[in-house]
Amino acid sequence: FVLLGVNNDDNHDAARKMIAAERMTWPICKTTGPHDPINQQWKVESWPTVYVIDGNGIIRYTRVTGPALEGAIETLLAEASTR
């Protein structure tokens, strides 16, 4: 699986602080605004938005944080271990 964040914050320092505070260690895509092609195609409504993508490239979870994110990861890891 892959974790991918999307961030649209114009204030780069604030974005970096939030990323550090939330301990986001995965790739985060910087977009240019609500009309950015990524935001349009992926229907990003808030920033950052976290997508959890499975090994087949399918977005399995969207907008998950904290315990929900941990649960999503645990689910995908459990699925991978049964293959």
mmCIF file as gemmi writes it, N, C-alpha and C atoms, coordinates in Angstrom:
data_model
loop_
_atom_site.group_PDB
_atom_site.id
_atom_site.type_symbol
_atom_site.label_atom_id
_atom_site.label_alt_id
_atom_site.label_comp_id
_atom_site.label_asym_id
_atom_site.label_entity_id
_atom_site.label_seq_id
_atom_site.pdbx_PDB_ins_code
_atom_site.Cartn_x
_atom_site.Cartn_y
_atom_site.Cartn_z
_atom_site.occupancy
_atom_site.B_iso_or_equiv
_atom_site.pdbx_formal_charge
_atom_site.auth_seq_id
_atom_site.auth_asym_id
_atom_site.pdbx_PDB_model_num
ATOM 1 N N . PHE Axp A 1 ? 0.832 -1.177 0 1 0 ? 1 A 1
ATOM 2 C CA . PHE Axp A 1 ? 0 0 0 1 0 ? 1 A 1
ATOM 3 C C . PHE Axp A 1 ? 0.873 1.235 0 1 0 ? 1 A 1
ATOM 4 N N . VAL Axp A 2 ? 0.242 2.347 -0.289 1 0 ? 2 A 1
ATOM 5 C CA . VAL Axp A 2 ? 0.943 3.634 -0.332 1 0 ? 2 A 1
ATOM 6 C C . VAL Axp A 2 ? 0.102 4.658 0.407 1 0 ? 2 A 1
ATOM 7 N N . LEU Axp A 3 ? 0.752 5.496 1.177 1 0 ? 3 A 1
ATOM 8 C CA . LEU Axp A 3 ? 0.096 6.665 1.752 1 0 ? 3 A 1
ATOM 9 C C . LEU Axp A 3 ? 0.526 7.858 0.92 1 0 ? 3 A 1
ATOM 10 N N . LEU Axp A 4 ? -0.412 8.687 0.551 1 0 ? 4 A 1
ATOM 11 C CA . LEU Axp A 4 ? -0.105 9.877 -0.228 1 0 ? 4 A 1
ATOM 12 C C . LEU Axp A 4 ? -0.923 11.03 0.311 1 0 ? 4 A 1
ATOM 13 N N . GLY Axp A 5 ? -0.251 12.109 0.677 1 0 ? 5 A 1
ATOM 14 C CA . GLY Axp A 5 ? -0.938 13.298 1.157 1 0 ? 5 A 1
ATOM 15 C C . GLY Axp A 5 ? -1.024 14.336 0.057 1 0 ? 5 A 1
ATOM 16 N N . VAL Axp A 6 ? -2.064 15.155 0.113 1 0 ? 6 A 1
ATOM 17 C CA . VAL Axp A 6 ? -2.224 16.272 -0.813 1 0 ? 6 A 1
ATOM 18 C C . VAL Axp A 6 ? -2.347 17.526 0.044 1 0 ? 6 A 1
ATOM 19 N N . ASN Axp A 7 ? -1.492 18.516 -0.222 1 0 ? 7 A 1
ATOM 20 C CA . ASN Axp A 7 ? -1.505 19.741 0.559 1 0 ? 7 A 1
ATOM 21 C C . ASN Axp A 7 ? -1.588 20.936 -0.367 1 0 ? 7 A 1
ATOM 22 N N . ASN Axp A 8 ? -2.436 21.892 -0.026 1 0 ? 8 A 1
ATOM 23 C CA . ASN Axp A 8 ? -2.654 23.064 -0.857 1 0 ? 8 A 1
ATOM 24 C C . ASN Axp A 8 ? -2.35 24.353 -0.104 1 0 ? 8 A 1
ATOM 25 N N . ASP Axp A 9 ? -1.669 24.253 1.016 1 0 ? 9 A 1
ATOM 26 C CA . ASP Axp A 9 ? -1.401 25.409 1.86 1 0 ? 9 A 1
ATOM 27 C C . ASP Axp A 9 ? -0.411 26.353 1.184 1 0 ? 9 A 1
ATOM 28 N N . ASP Axp A 10 ? -0.784 27.622 1.058 1 0 ? 10 A 1
ATOM 29 C CA . ASP Axp A 10 ? 0.13 28.621 0.495 1 0 ? 10 A 1
ATOM 30 C C . ASP Axp A 10 ? 1.251 28.976 1.466 1 0 ? 10 A 1
ATOM 31 N N . ASN Axp A 11 ? 1.017 28.771 2.749 1 0 ? 11 A 1
ATOM 32 C CA . ASN Axp A 11 ? 2.011 29.064 3.768 1 0 ? 11 A 1
ATOM 33 C C . ASN Axp A 11 ? 2.85 27.806 3.99 1 0 ? 11 A 1
ATOM 34 N N . HIS Axp A 12 ? 3.999 27.77 3.346 1 0 ? 12 A 1
ATOM 35 C CA . HIS Axp A 12 ? 4.84 26.568 3.388 1 0 ? 12 A 1
ATOM 36 C C . HIS Axp A 12 ? 5.322 26.257 4.8 1 0 ? 12 A 1
ATOM 37 N N . ASP Axp A 13 ? 5.634 27.295 5.591 1 0 ? 13 A 1
ATOM 38 C CA . ASP Axp A 13 ? 6.085 27.054 6.965 1 0 ? 13 A 1
ATOM 39 C C . ASP Axp A 13 ? 4.983 26.424 7.802 1 0 ? 13 A 1
ATOM 40 N N . ALA Axp A 14 ? 3.756 26.929 7.659 1 0 ? 14 A 1
ATOM 41 C CA . ALA Axp A 14 ? 2.627 26.355 8.407 1 0 ? 14 A 1
ATOM 42 C C . ALA Axp A 14 ? 2.387 24.911 7.988 1 0 ? 14 A 1
ATOM 43 N N . ALA Axp A 15 ? 2.499 24.649 6.692 1 0 ? 15 A 1
ATOM 44 C CA . ALA Axp A 15 ? 2.308 23.281 6.198 1 0 ? 15 A 1
ATOM 45 C C . ALA Axp A 15 ? 3.376 22.359 6.777 1 0 ? 15 A 1
ATOM 46 N N . ARG Axp A 16 ? 4.627 22.797 6.77 1 0 ? 16 A 1
ATOM 47 C CA . ARG Axp A 16 ? 5.703 21.965 7.318 1 0 ? 16 A 1
ATOM 48 C C . ARG Axp A 16 ? 5.486 21.684 8.809 1 0 ? 16 A 1
ATOM 49 N N . LYS Axp A 17 ? 5.044 22.704 9.549 1 0 ? 17 A 1
ATOM 50 C CA . LYS Axp A 17 ? 4.796 22.524 10.988 1 0 ? 17 A 1
ATOM 51 C C . LYS Axp A 17 ? 3.67 21.523 11.226 1 0 ? 17 A 1
ATOM 52 N N . MET Axp A 18 ? 2.612 21.623 10.446 1 0 ? 18 A 1
ATOM 53 C CA . MET Axp A 18 ? 1.488 20.698 10.59 1 0 ? 18 A 1
ATOM 54 C C . MET Axp A 18 ? 1.915 19.281 10.222 1 0 ? 18 A 1
ATOM 55 N N . ILE Axp A 19 ? 2.693 19.144 9.168 1 0 ? 19 A 1
ATOM 56 C CA . ILE Axp A 19 ? 3.177 17.829 8.745 1 0 ? 19 A 1
ATOM 57 C C . ILE Axp A 19 ? 4.036 17.209 9.852 1 0 ? 19 A 1
ATOM 58 N N . ALA Axp A 20 ? 4.894 18.025 10.454 1 0 ? 20 A 1
ATOM 59 C CA . ALA Axp A 20 ? 5.736 17.536 11.552 1 0 ? 20 A 1
ATOM 60 C C . ALA Axp A 20 ? 4.882 17.188 12.773 1 0 ? 20 A 1
ATOM 61 N N . ALA Axp A 21 ? 3.911 18.041 13.107 1 0 ? 21 A 1
ATOM 62 C CA . ALA Axp A 21 ? 3.07 17.804 14.286 1 0 ? 21 A 1
ATOM 63 C C . ALA Axp A 21 ? 2.246 16.534 14.135 1 0 ? 21 A 1
ATOM 64 N N . GLU Axp A 22 ? 1.792 16.251 12.93 1 0 ? 22 A 1
ATOM 65 C CA . GLU Axp A 22 ? 0.992 15.059 12.671 1 0 ? 22 A 1
ATOM 66 C C . GLU Axp A 22 ? 1.86 13.835 12.372 1 0 ? 22 A 1
ATOM 67 N N . ARG Axp A 23 ? 3.179 14.036 12.361 1 0 ? 23 A 1
ATOM 68 C CA . ARG Axp A 23 ? 4.146 12.97 12.098 1 0 ? 23 A 1
ATOM 69 C C . ARG Axp A 23 ? 3.888 12.275 10.766 1 0 ? 23 A 1
ATOM 70 N N . MET Axp A 24 ? 3.635 13.086 9.739 1 0 ? 24 A 1
ATOM 71 C CA . MET Axp A 24 ? 3.409 12.556 8.394 1 0 ? 24 A 1
ATOM 72 C C . MET Axp A 24 ? 4.765 12.308 7.744 1 0 ? 24 A 1
ATOM 73 N N . THR Axp A 25 ? 5.073 11.044 7.53 1 0 ? 25 A 1
ATOM 74 C CA . THR Axp A 25 ? 6.37 10.673 6.968 1 0 ? 25 A 1
ATOM 75 C C . THR Axp A 25 ? 6.247 10.172 5.54 1 0 ? 25 A 1
ATOM 76 N N . TRP Axp A 26 ? 5.053 10.218 4.987 1 0 ? 26 A 1
ATOM 77 C CA . TRP Axp A 26 ? 4.802 9.737 3.635 1 0 ? 26 A 1
ATOM 78 C C . TRP Axp A 26 ? 4.865 10.887 2.642 1 0 ? 26 A 1
ATOM 79 N N . PRO Axp A 27 ? 4.918 10.597 1.348 1 0 ? 27 A 1
ATOM 80 C CA . PRO Axp A 27 ? 4.966 11.658 0.341 1 0 ? 27 A 1
ATOM 81 C C . PRO Axp A 27 ? 3.719 12.544 0.414 1 0 ? 27 A 1
ATOM 82 N N . ILE Axp A 28 ? 3.941 13.837 0.261 1 0 ? 28 A 1
ATOM 83 C CA . ILE Axp A 28 ? 2.85 14.795 0.258 1 0 ? 28 A 1
ATOM 84 C C . ILE Axp A 28 ? 2.969 15.633 -1.004 1 0 ? 28 A 1
ATOM 85 N N . CYS Axp A 29 ? 1.935 15.594 -1.811 1 0 ? 29 A 1
ATOM 86 C CA . CYS Axp A 29 ? 1.9 16.314 -3.077 1 0 ? 29 A 1
ATOM 87 C C . CYS Axp A 29 ? 1.435 17.746 -2.819 1 0 ? 29 A 1
ATOM 88 N N . LYS Axp A 30 ? 2.192 18.712 -3.268 1 0 ? 30 A 1
ATOM 89 C CA . LYS Axp A 30 ? 1.822 20.122 -3.146 1 0 ? 30 A 1
ATOM 90 C C . LYS Axp A 30 ? 1.06 20.534 -4.39 1 0 ? 30 A 1
ATOM 91 N N . THR Axp A 31 ? -0.171 20.985 -4.209 1 0 ? 31 A 1
ATOM 92 C CA . THR Axp A 31 ? -0.986 21.427 -5.335 1 0 ? 31 A 1
ATOM 93 C C . THR Axp A 31 ? -1.067 22.954 -5.348 1 0 ? 31 A 1
ATOM 94 N N . THR Axp A 32 ? -1.66 23.492 -6.396 1 0 ? 32 A 1
ATOM 95 C CA . THR Axp A 32 ? -1.649 24.946 -6.608 1 0 ? 32 A 1
ATOM 96 C C . THR Axp A 32 ? -2.977 25.628 -6.333 1 0 ? 32 A 1
ATOM 97 N N . GLY Axp A 33 ? -3.953 24.919 -5.84 1 0 ? 33 A 1
ATOM 98 C CA . GLY Axp A 33 ? -5.231 25.534 -5.527 1 0 ? 33 A 1
ATOM 99 C C . GLY Axp A 33 ? -6.386 24.621 -5.857 1 0 ? 33 A 1
ATOM 100 N N . PRO Axp A 34 ? -7.599 25.06 -5.541 1 0 ? 34 A 1
ATOM 101 C CA . PRO Axp A 34 ? -8.774 24.22 -5.751 1 0 ? 34 A 1
ATOM 102 C C . PRO Axp A 34 ? -8.958 23.755 -7.197 1 0 ? 34 A 1
ATOM 103 N N . HIS Axp A 35 ? -8.437 24.519 -8.152 1 0 ? 35 A 1
ATOM 104 C CA . HIS Axp A 35 ? -8.623 24.157 -9.558 1 0 ? 35 A 1
ATOM 105 C C . HIS Axp A 35 ? -7.458 23.347 -10.118 1 0 ? 35 A 1
ATOM 106 N N . ASP Axp A 36 ? -6.528 22.978 -9.26 1 0 ? 36 A 1
ATOM 107 C CA . ASP Axp A 36 ? -5.412 22.133 -9.672 1 0 ? 36 A 1
ATOM 108 C C . ASP Axp A 36 ? -5.976 20.807 -10.198 1 0 ? 36 A 1
ATOM 109 N N . PRO Axp A 37 ? -5.406 20.264 -11.278 1 0 ? 37 A 1
ATOM 110 C CA . PRO Axp A 37 ? -5.923 19.008 -11.839 1 0 ? 37 A 1
ATOM 111 C C . PRO Axp A 37 ? -6.009 17.864 -10.817 1 0 ? 37 A 1
ATOM 112 N N . ILE Axp A 38 ? -5.045 17.77 -9.919 1 0 ? 38 A 1
ATOM 113 C CA . ILE Axp A 38 ? -5.094 16.707 -8.908 1 0 ? 38 A 1
ATOM 114 C C . ILE Axp A 38 ? -6.3 16.909 -8.001 1 0 ? 38 A 1
ATOM 115 N N . ASN Axp A 39 ? -6.498 18.148 -7.547 1 0 ? 39 A 1
ATOM 116 C CA . ASN Axp A 39 ? -7.636 18.429 -6.666 1 0 ? 39 A 1
ATOM 117 C C . ASN Axp A 39 ? -8.962 18.155 -7.367 1 0 ? 39 A 1
ATOM 118 N N . GLN Axp A 40 ? -9.041 18.471 -8.629 1 0 ? 40 A 1
ATOM 119 C CA . GLN Axp A 40 ? -10.271 18.236 -9.382 1 0 ? 40 A 1
ATOM 120 C C . GLN Axp A 40 ? -10.518 16.742 -9.591 1 0 ? 40 A 1
ATOM 121 N N . GLN Axp A 41 ? -9.495 16.041 -10.067 1 0 ? 41 A 1
ATOM 122 C CA . GLN Axp A 41 ? -9.647 14.615 -10.381 1 0 ? 41 A 1
ATOM 123 C C . GLN Axp A 41 ? -9.896 13.786 -9.13 1 0 ? 41 A 1
ATOM 124 N N . TRP Axp A 42 ? -9.201 14.11 -8.043 1 0 ? 42 A 1
ATOM 125 C CA . TRP Axp A 42 ? -9.317 13.305 -6.835 1 0 ? 42 A 1
ATOM 126 C C . TRP Axp A 42 ? -10.375 13.84 -5.874 1 0 ? 42 A 1
ATOM 127 N N . LYS Axp A 43 ? -11.044 14.93 -6.266 1 0 ? 43 A 1
ATOM 128 C CA . LYS Axp A 43 ? -12.095 15.527 -5.449 1 0 ? 43 A 1
ATOM 129 C C . LYS Axp A 43 ? -11.596 15.912 -4.057 1 0 ? 43 A 1
ATOM 130 N N . VAL Axp A 44 ? -10.437 16.572 -4.017 1 0 ? 44 A 1
ATOM 131 C CA . VAL Axp A 44 ? -9.868 17.044 -2.763 1 0 ? 44 A 1
ATOM 132 C C . VAL Axp A 44 ? -10.708 18.218 -2.272 1 0 ? 44 A 1
ATOM 133 N N . GLU Axp A 45 ? -11.213 18.11 -1.047 1 0 ? 45 A 1
ATOM 134 C CA . GLU Axp A 45 ? -12.054 19.162 -0.482 1 0 ? 45 A 1
ATOM 135 C C . GLU Axp A 45 ? -11.415 19.839 0.711 1 0 ? 45 A 1
ATOM 136 N N . SER Axp A 46 ? -10.396 19.231 1.293 1 0 ? 46 A 1
ATOM 137 C CA . SER Axp A 46 ? -9.702 19.834 2.422 1 0 ? 46 A 1
ATOM 138 C C . SER Axp A 46 ? -8.244 19.409 2.365 1 0 ? 46 A 1
ATOM 139 N N . TRP Axp A 47 ? -7.407 20.173 3.068 1 0 ? 47 A 1
ATOM 140 C CA . TRP Axp A 47 ? -5.981 19.908 3.022 1 0 ? 47 A 1
ATOM 141 C C . TRP Axp A 47 ? -5.446 19.804 4.425 1 0 ? 47 A 1
ATOM 142 N N . PRO Axp A 48 ? -4.495 18.913 4.695 1 0 ? 48 A 1
ATOM 143 C CA . PRO Axp A 48 ? -4.087 17.876 3.759 1 0 ? 48 A 1
ATOM 144 C C . PRO Axp A 48 ? -5.146 16.784 3.668 1 0 ? 48 A 1
ATOM 145 N N . THR Axp A 49 ? -5.174 16.121 2.568 1 0 ? 49 A 1
ATOM 146 C CA . THR Axp A 49 ? -6.036 14.966 2.384 1 0 ? 49 A 1
ATOM 147 C C . THR Axp A 49 ? -5.123 13.75 2.246 1 0 ? 49 A 1
ATOM 148 N N . VAL Axp A 50 ? -5.428 12.7 2.978 1 0 ? 50 A 1
ATOM 149 C CA . VAL Axp A 50 ? -4.613 11.487 2.955 1 0 ? 50 A 1
ATOM 150 C C . VAL Axp A 50 ? -5.373 10.399 2.207 1 0 ? 50 A 1
ATOM 151 N N . TYR Axp A 51 ? -4.705 9.791 1.249 1 0 ? 51 A 1
ATOM 152 C CA . TYR Axp A 51 ? -5.255 8.661 0.505 1 0 ? 51 A 1
ATOM 153 C C . TYR Axp A 51 ? -4.429 7.431 0.85 1 0 ? 51 A 1
ATOM 154 N N . VAL Axp A 52 ? -5.086 6.333 1.12 1 0 ? 52 A 1
ATOM 155 C CA . VAL Axp A 52 ? -4.399 5.07 1.34 1 0 ? 52 A 1
ATOM 156 C C . VAL Axp A 52 ? -4.719 4.198 0.123 1 0 ? 52 A 1
ATOM 157 N N . ILE Axp A 53 ? -3.666 3.875 -0.613 1 0 ? 53 A 1
ATOM 158 C CA . ILE Axp A 53 ? -3.791 3.166 -1.891 1 0 ? 53 A 1
ATOM 159 C C . ILE Axp A 53 ? -3.254 1.757 -1.708 1 0 ? 53 A 1
ATOM 160 N N . ASP Axp A 54 ? -4.036 0.763 -2.11 1 0 ? 54 A 1
ATOM 161 C CA . ASP Axp A 54 ? -3.594 -0.621 -1.909 1 0 ? 54 A 1
ATOM 162 C C . ASP Axp A 54 ? -2.586 -1.047 -2.971 1 0 ? 54 A 1
ATOM 163 N N . GLY Axp A 55 ? -2.105 -2.256 -2.857 1 0 ? 55 A 1
ATOM 164 C CA . GLY Axp A 55 ? -1.088 -2.783 -3.757 1 0 ? 55 A 1
ATOM 165 C C . GLY Axp A 55 ? -1.529 -2.887 -5.208 1 0 ? 55 A 1
ATOM 166 N N . ASN Axp A 56 ? -2.826 -2.793 -5.451 1 0 ? 56 A 1
ATOM 167 C CA . ASN Axp A 56 ? -3.35 -2.827 -6.819 1 0 ? 56 A 1
ATOM 168 C C . ASN Axp A 56 ? -3.573 -1.428 -7.386 1 0 ? 56 A 1
ATOM 169 N N . GLY Axp A 57 ? -3.173 -0.408 -6.616 1 0 ? 57 A 1
ATOM 170 C CA . GLY Axp A 57 ? -3.334 0.968 -7.076 1 0 ? 57 A 1
ATOM 171 C C . GLY Axp A 57 ? -4.726 1.523 -6.869 1 0 ? 57 A 1
ATOM 172 N N . ILE Axp A 58 ? -5.535 0.874 -6.047 1 0 ? 58 A 1
ATOM 173 C CA . ILE Axp A 58 ? -6.903 1.309 -5.787 1 0 ? 58 A 1
ATOM 174 C C . ILE Axp A 58 ? -6.937 2.133 -4.505 1 0 ? 58 A 1
ATOM 175 N N . ILE Axp A 59 ? -7.555 3.31 -4.57 1 0 ? 59 A 1
ATOM 176 C CA . ILE Axp A 59 ? -7.723 4.13 -3.377 1 0 ? 59 A 1
ATOM 177 C C . ILE Axp A 59 ? -8.734 3.42 -2.482 1 0 ? 59 A 1
ATOM 178 N N . ARG Axp A 60 ? -8.266 2.973 -1.332 1 0 ? 60 A 1
ATOM 179 C CA . ARG Axp A 60 ? -9.131 2.218 -0.422 1 0 ? 60 A 1
ATOM 180 C C . ARG Axp A 60 ? -9.685 3.09 0.702 1 0 ? 60 A 1
ATOM 181 N N . TYR Axp A 61 ? -8.927 4.089 1.113 1 0 ? 61 A 1
ATOM 182 C CA . TYR Axp A 61 ? -9.363 4.966 2.199 1 0 ? 61 A 1
ATOM 183 C C . TYR Axp A 61 ? -9.006 6.4 1.841 1 0 ? 61 A 1
ATOM 184 N N . THR Axp A 62 ? -9.896 7.305 2.182 1 0 ? 62 A 1
ATOM 185 C CA . THR Axp A 62 ? -9.684 8.724 1.921 1 0 ? 62 A 1
ATOM 186 C C . THR Axp A 62 ? -10.022 9.515 3.181 1 0 ? 62 A 1
ATOM 187 N N . ARG Axp A 63 ? -9.251 10.559 3.414 1 0 ? 63 A 1
ATOM 188 C CA . ARG Axp A 63 ? -9.51 11.466 4.551 1 0 ? 63 A 1
ATOM 189 C C . ARG Axp A 63 ? -9.489 10.733 5.891 1 0 ? 63 A 1
ATOM 190 N N . VAL Axp A 64 ? -8.507 9.876 6.088 1 0 ? 64 A 1
ATOM 191 C CA . VAL Axp A 64 ? -8.372 9.169 7.356 1 0 ? 64 A 1
ATOM 192 C C . VAL Axp A 64 ? -7.173 9.732 8.103 1 0 ? 64 A 1
ATOM 193 N N . THR Axp A 65 ? -7.329 9.869 9.41 1 0 ? 65 A 1
ATOM 194 C CA . THR Axp A 65 ? -6.242 10.335 10.263 1 0 ? 65 A 1
ATOM 195 C C . THR Axp A 65 ? -6.313 9.575 11.578 1 0 ? 65 A 1
ATOM 196 N N . GLY Axp A 66 ? -5.27 9.714 12.373 1 0 ? 66 A 1
ATOM 197 C CA . GLY Axp A 66 ? -5.25 9.136 13.71 1 0 ? 66 A 1
ATOM 198 C C . GLY Axp A 66 ? -5.593 7.661 13.734 1 0 ? 66 A 1
ATOM 199 N N . PRO Axp A 67 ? -6.482 7.261 14.648 1 0 ? 67 A 1
ATOM 200 C CA . PRO Axp A 67 ? -6.845 5.842 14.783 1 0 ? 67 A 1
ATOM 201 C C . PRO Axp A 67 ? -7.442 5.256 13.5 1 0 ? 67 A 1
ATOM 202 N N . ALA Axp A 68 ? -8.195 6.045 12.745 1 0 ? 68 A 1
ATOM 203 C CA . ALA Axp A 68 ? -8.775 5.525 11.496 1 0 ? 68 A 1
ATOM 204 C C . ALA Axp A 68 ? -7.677 5.205 10.487 1 0 ? 68 A 1
ATOM 205 N N . LEU Axp A 69 ? -6.648 6.023 10.436 1 0 ? 69 A 1
ATOM 206 C CA . LEU Axp A 69 ? -5.521 5.774 9.539 1 0 ? 69 A 1
ATOM 207 C C . LEU Axp A 69 ? -4.774 4.518 9.979 1 0 ? 69 A 1
ATOM 208 N N . GLU Axp A 70 ? -4.548 4.404 11.277 1 0 ? 70 A 1
ATOM 209 C CA . GLU Axp A 70 ? -3.877 3.212 11.797 1 0 ? 70 A 1
ATOM 210 C C . GLU Axp A 70 ? -4.683 1.951 11.478 1 0 ? 70 A 1
ATOM 211 N N . GLY Axp A 71 ? -6.006 2.038 11.602 1 0 ? 71 A 1
ATOM 212 C CA . GLY Axp A 71 ? -6.865 0.897 11.286 1 0 ? 71 A 1
ATOM 213 C C . GLY Axp A 71 ? -6.811 0.532 9.815 1 0 ? 71 A 1
ATOM 214 N N . ALA Axp A 72 ? -6.771 1.553 8.944 1 0 ? 72 A 1
ATOM 215 C CA . ALA Axp A 72 ? -6.674 1.305 7.506 1 0 ? 72 A 1
ATOM 216 C C . ALA Axp A 72 ? -5.378 0.577 7.172 1 0 ? 72 A 1
ATOM 217 N N . ILE Axp A 73 ? -4.296 1.017 7.771 1 0 ? 73 A 1
ATOM 218 C CA . ILE Axp A 73 ? -2.996 0.394 7.53 1 0 ? 73 A 1
ATOM 219 C C . ILE Axp A 73 ? -3.002 -1.048 8.049 1 0 ? 73 A 1
ATOM 220 N N . GLU Axp A 74 ? -3.52 -1.237 9.234 1 0 ? 74 A 1
ATOM 221 C CA . GLU Axp A 74 ? -3.582 -2.594 9.802 1 0 ? 74 A 1
ATOM 222 C C . GLU Axp A 74 ? -4.405 -3.522 8.909 1 0 ? 74 A 1
ATOM 223 N N . THR Axp A 75 ? -5.503 -3.017 8.381 1 0 ? 75 A 1
ATOM 224 C CA . THR Axp A 75 ? -6.343 -3.826 7.498 1 0 ? 75 A 1
ATOM 225 C C . THR Axp A 75 ? -5.582 -4.242 6.261 1 0 ? 75 A 1
ATOM 226 N N . LEU Axp A 76 ? -4.887 -3.299 5.629 1 0 ? 76 A 1
ATOM 227 C CA . LEU Axp A 76 ? -4.147 -3.622 4.398 1 0 ? 76 A 1
ATOM 228 C C . LEU Axp A 76 ? -2.968 -4.545 4.684 1 0 ? 76 A 1
ATOM 229 N N . LEU Axp A 77 ? -2.313 -4.35 5.811 1 0 ? 77 A 1
ATOM 230 C CA . LEU Axp A 77 ? -1.212 -5.251 6.17 1 0 ? 77 A 1
ATOM 231 C C . LEU Axp A 77 ? -1.736 -6.663 6.413 1 0 ? 77 A 1
ATOM 232 N N . ALA Axp A 78 ? -2.883 -6.778 7.071 1 0 ? 78 A 1
ATOM 233 C CA . ALA Axp A 78 ? -3.473 -8.103 7.319 1 0 ? 78 A 1
ATOM 234 C C . ALA Axp A 78 ? -3.859 -8.767 6.005 1 0 ? 78 A 1
ATOM 235 N N . GLU Axp A 79 ? -4.426 -7.996 5.089 1 0 ? 79 A 1
ATOM 236 C CA . GLU Axp A 79 ? -4.779 -8.552 3.779 1 0 ? 79 A 1
ATOM 237 C C . GLU Axp A 79 ? -3.542 -9.024 3.034 1 0 ? 79 A 1
ATOM 238 N N . ALA Axp A 80 ? -2.464 -8.256 3.122 1 0 ? 80 A 1
ATOM 239 C CA . ALA Axp A 80 ? -1.228 -8.61 2.418 1 0 ? 80 A 1
ATOM 240 C C . ALA Axp A 80 ? -0.61 -9.874 2.997 1 0 ? 80 A 1
ATOM 241 N N . SER Axp A 81 ? -0.752 -10.071 4.306 1 0 ? 81 A 1
ATOM 242 C CA . SER Axp A 81 ? -0.129 -11.243 4.92 1 0 ? 81 A 1
ATOM 243 C C . SER Axp A 81 ? -0.88 -12.532 4.598 1 0 ? 81 A 1
ATOM 244 N N . THR Axp A 82 ? -2.108 -12.436 4.096 1 0 ? 82 A 1
ATOM 245 C CA . THR Axp A 82 ? -2.861 -13.634 3.747 1 0 ? 82 A 1
ATOM 246 C C . THR Axp A 82 ? -2.688 -14.028 2.286 1 0 ? 82 A 1
ATOM 247 N N . ARG Axp A 83 ? -1.913 -13.269 1.576 1 0 ? 83 A 1
ATOM 248 C CA . ARG Axp A 83 ? -1.711 -13.568 0.141 1 0 ? 83 A 1
ATOM 249 C C . ARG Axp A 83 ? -0.552 -14.492 -0.062 1 0 ? 83 A 1
